[in-house]
Amino acid sequence: MVFDGLRLLFEAGDLLAAEIVSAQLELGQKSRWSCQFRRRNGELVVLALSRKHPGGAVVRVFDSLDSAFETCECIGFRCVKVVSSETSAQAVRALRDAERY
């Protein structure tokens, strides 16, 4: 979901929590991060790029935790959980599900 949509959901009270997760699907030694959000109905949504891409939305990947946290702050969150575990199956599923939107 794109930034503006997430901000609207936050303002409506539909987003309960924000997580910054390691982007396991990204190659390279440097850690990269993505943002995912838990909705009131339990669904996980992932921040996607705002630009149009052939084949659907692309997950937004950050080079630093600072930039990922700043984006979560702009959406409205003041507290964010950071998950760096590579075995987080839930985070991987959320990233793959984002490709469908």
Backbone bond lengths (Angstrom), bond angles and torsions (degrees), N, CA, C in turn:
res aa  C-N    CA-C-N  psi(-1)  N-CA   C-N-CA  omega(-1)  CA-C   N-CA-C  phi
1 M - - - 1.439 - - 1.533 107.76 -
2 V 1.296 117.11 143.81 1.463 121.33 -177.11 1.531 110.97 -80.20
3 F 1.325 115.45 163.73 1.462 123.56 -175.34 1.530 112.72 -52.42
4 D 1.322 117.33 -50.46 1.471 120.50 -176.79 1.521 112.09 -60.43
5 G 1.318 116.91 -39.65 1.462 120.85 178.05 1.515 111.90 -65.19
6 L 1.337 116.81 -40.17 1.461 120.72 178.45 1.526 111.15 -66.87
7 R 1.307 116.39 -38.40 1.467 119.86 179.15 1.535 110.68 -64.58
8 L 1.325 116.77 -40.94 1.468 120.22 176.30 1.525 111.49 -62.33
9 L 1.337 116.75 -42.83 1.467 120.21 178.13 1.527 110.91 -62.63
10 F 1.341 117.06 -40.21 1.463 120.35 178.47 1.519 110.73 -62.77
11 E 1.323 116.56 -46.91 1.469 120.76 -179.19 1.526 111.73 -63.53
12 A 1.333 116.69 -29.19 1.461 120.86 178.31 1.529 112.17 -82.85
13 G 1.345 117.23 -5.97 1.457 120.92 179.50 1.510 114.13 84.57
14 D 1.321 117.24 14.91 1.463 120.88 -177.25 1.530 113.12 -88.37
15 L 1.324 119.06 -19.99 1.462 121.66 177.72 1.523 108.70 -96.11
16 L 1.331 116.66 125.07 1.461 121.38 -176.02 1.517 113.12 -99.58
17 A 1.335 117.78 -33.98 1.462 120.65 -174.14 1.518 110.19 -150.36
18 A 1.335 114.02 153.19 1.465 121.21 176.96 1.517 108.79 -122.18
19 E 1.325 116.38 140.91 1.459 122.46 176.01 1.518 109.01 -132.04
20 I 1.316 115.33 140.29 1.453 121.24 170.53 1.517 105.31 -105.26
21 V 1.322 116.39 119.95 1.464 121.16 -175.23 1.517 109.88 -117.49
22 S 1.341 114.82 150.16 1.455 118.48 176.80 1.522 108.29 -67.57
23 A 1.318 115.53 137.96 1.470 121.19 -178.80 1.522 107.81 -87.31
24 Q 1.328 116.40 88.88 1.458 121.79 -174.93 1.511 113.12 -64.39
25 L 1.314 116.73 -24.73 1.459 119.92 -175.81 1.521 112.27 -81.42
26 E 1.324 117.44 -5.16 1.460 121.79 179.85 1.522 109.32 -87.79
27 L 1.328 117.12 134.66 1.458 122.21 179.69 1.526 110.31 -85.47
28 G 1.324 115.77 154.10 1.455 120.66 176.89 1.510 111.69 118.35
29 Q 1.336 115.55 164.11 1.456 120.99 -178.17 1.522 112.04 -82.71
30 K 1.309 117.45 -28.45 1.454 121.44 -177.71 1.529 110.40 -72.99
31 S 1.329 115.89 134.76 1.463 120.05 178.39 1.520 110.19 -66.73
32 R 1.320 115.35 137.24 1.462 121.28 175.20 1.518 107.01 -128.81
33 W 1.322 116.09 155.66 1.457 120.66 -167.54 1.523 111.40 -134.49
34 S 1.327 115.64 152.71 1.460 121.73 172.48 1.532 107.79 -134.46
35 C 1.322 116.12 162.87 1.469 121.52 -178.02 1.521 109.49 -111.77
36 Q 1.319 115.28 133.93 1.458 119.88 174.19 1.514 108.81 -130.30
37 F 1.325 114.97 154.01 1.456 121.05 -172.40 1.522 109.54 -133.75
38 R 1.338 115.68 141.82 1.465 121.30 178.22 1.519 108.54 -99.19
39 R 1.341 114.58 125.24 1.460 120.65 177.98 1.524 110.43 -86.67
40 R 1.311 115.79 166.08 1.457 122.06 -179.56 1.536 112.09 -58.07
41 N 1.334 117.61 -33.05 1.469 121.28 -179.84 1.534 112.52 -82.87
42 G 1.335 117.88 4.07 1.463 121.90 177.61 1.518 114.58 94.23
43 E 1.310 117.41 -10.17 1.461 121.56 -179.07 1.528 110.76 -70.05
44 L 1.338 116.25 142.91 1.454 121.96 173.35 1.523 108.74 -97.84
45 V 1.323 116.67 132.64 1.461 121.01 174.76 1.523 108.08 -123.63
46 V 1.320 116.21 146.92 1.454 122.19 -176.13 1.521 108.87 -114.66
47 L 1.323 116.13 141.57 1.455 121.93 177.23 1.527 109.13 -67.30
48 A 1.324 115.65 127.49 1.470 121.58 -179.96 1.523 109.36 -113.97
49 L 1.313 115.99 160.82 1.463 121.45 175.25 1.513 109.91 -64.16
50 S 1.315 116.21 145.96 1.464 121.10 179.81 1.524 112.08 -78.26
51 R 1.327 117.03 -24.56 1.460 120.52 -178.71 1.522 110.91 -70.76
52 K 1.297 115.54 147.51 1.467 121.54 177.23 1.527 109.16 -75.91
53 H 1.319 115.94 136.48 1.456 121.94 177.21 1.519 108.78 -130.74
54 P 1.323 116.61 143.02 1.464 118.44 175.67 1.530 109.45 -61.58
55 G 1.290 116.60 133.59 1.459 120.72 178.62 1.518 114.08 90.97
56 G 1.321 118.34 4.77 1.462 119.90 175.03 1.504 114.21 112.03
57 A 1.335 115.07 -171.23 1.456 122.22 -175.75 1.525 111.48 -71.73
58 V 1.328 115.54 151.61 1.456 122.79 177.93 1.519 107.79 -119.81
59 V 1.331 116.63 133.34 1.461 121.95 -179.73 1.527 109.59 -63.26
60 R 1.331 115.98 133.82 1.466 120.00 177.62 1.523 108.66 -79.25
61 V 1.323 116.18 127.78 1.463 122.25 -178.88 1.522 108.32 -116.74
62 F 1.332 115.79 132.64 1.460 123.00 -178.34 1.520 110.11 -105.18
63 D 1.336 115.91 146.40 1.460 121.33 177.59 1.526 112.40 -82.80
64 S 1.342 117.31 -20.54 1.464 119.36 -178.07 1.526 110.66 -137.29
65 L 1.331 114.79 154.41 1.466 120.25 175.06 1.522 111.02 -64.45
66 D 1.326 116.25 -35.12 1.463 120.08 -179.51 1.524 111.82 -58.96
67 S 1.324 116.61 -46.15 1.465 118.90 -178.51 1.527 111.43 -69.57
68 A 1.328 117.52 -35.18 1.462 120.47 176.70 1.524 110.45 -65.92
69 F 1.344 116.73 -42.91 1.461 119.90 179.19 1.526 111.33 -66.21
70 E 1.321 116.96 -39.46 1.464 120.42 178.79 1.530 110.92 -60.73
71 T 1.316 117.38 -38.47 1.459 121.26 177.70 1.529 110.60 -65.72
72 C 1.341 117.15 -42.00 1.471 120.58 176.90 1.525 110.65 -62.53
73 E 1.333 116.38 -37.93 1.471 120.37 176.44 1.521 111.22 -63.63
74 C 1.323 117.26 -41.04 1.467 120.70 179.78 1.525 111.36 -65.08
75 I 1.313 117.01 -30.36 1.470 120.55 176.22 1.522 109.65 -70.90
76 G 1.348 116.82 -31.85 1.455 120.37 177.46 1.514 114.90 137.49
77 F 1.324 118.01 -9.62 1.464 121.24 -177.56 1.520 111.46 -78.65
78 R 1.322 115.98 141.88 1.470 121.74 175.18 1.522 110.63 -110.45
79 C 1.314 116.62 -16.40 1.459 122.37 179.69 1.529 107.78 -127.99
80 V 1.325 115.75 128.05 1.464 121.07 -177.15 1.521 108.78 -134.10
81 K 1.324 116.99 136.93 1.462 122.07 176.79 1.527 108.63 -91.07
82 V 1.339 116.78 135.21 1.464 121.52 177.82 1.520 108.24 -106.20
83 V 1.345 115.95 125.12 1.458 122.16 -179.14 1.520 107.58 -119.49
84 S 1.326 116.86 112.36 1.455 119.77 -178.06 1.519 112.71 -108.48
85 S 1.307 117.70 2.46 1.456 121.64 -178.89 1.521 111.27 -66.08
86 E 1.316 116.29 129.44 1.460 120.50 179.24 1.521 111.72 -77.21
87 T 1.319 117.30 -10.10 1.460 120.35 -179.05 1.520 112.03 -97.48
88 S 1.305 117.61 12.04 1.460 120.73 -179.51 1.527 109.87 -73.85
89 A 1.310 115.95 92.19 1.467 121.02 -177.68 1.519 111.19 -63.90
90 Q 1.319 116.46 -32.87 1.461 120.26 179.93 1.526 110.97 -64.45
91 A 1.321 116.73 -40.74 1.463 120.42 179.40 1.521 110.92 -65.44
92 V 1.327 116.90 -40.55 1.462 120.47 179.37 1.522 110.32 -64.61
93 R 1.350 117.18 -43.04 1.463 120.42 178.52 1.521 110.78 -61.72
94 A 1.337 117.34 -41.36 1.464 120.53 -179.93 1.522 110.98 -63.71
95 L 1.324 117.40 -39.94 1.461 120.50 178.33 1.521 111.18 -64.36
96 R 1.321 116.42 -41.48 1.464 119.89 179.36 1.522 111.56 -68.94
97 D 1.340 116.76 -38.08 1.457 120.61 178.66 1.525 111.56 -64.49
98 A 1.329 116.50 -32.52 1.469 120.31 -179.56 1.513 111.33 -63.83
99 E 1.312 117.45 -27.01 1.464 121.20 -179.77 1.531 111.04 -67.50
100 R 1.322 116.93 -20.06 1.462 120.95 -179.58 1.520 112.86 -78.25
101 Y 1.328 118.28 -21.13 1.475 121.82 -175.07 1.494 111.46 -84.53
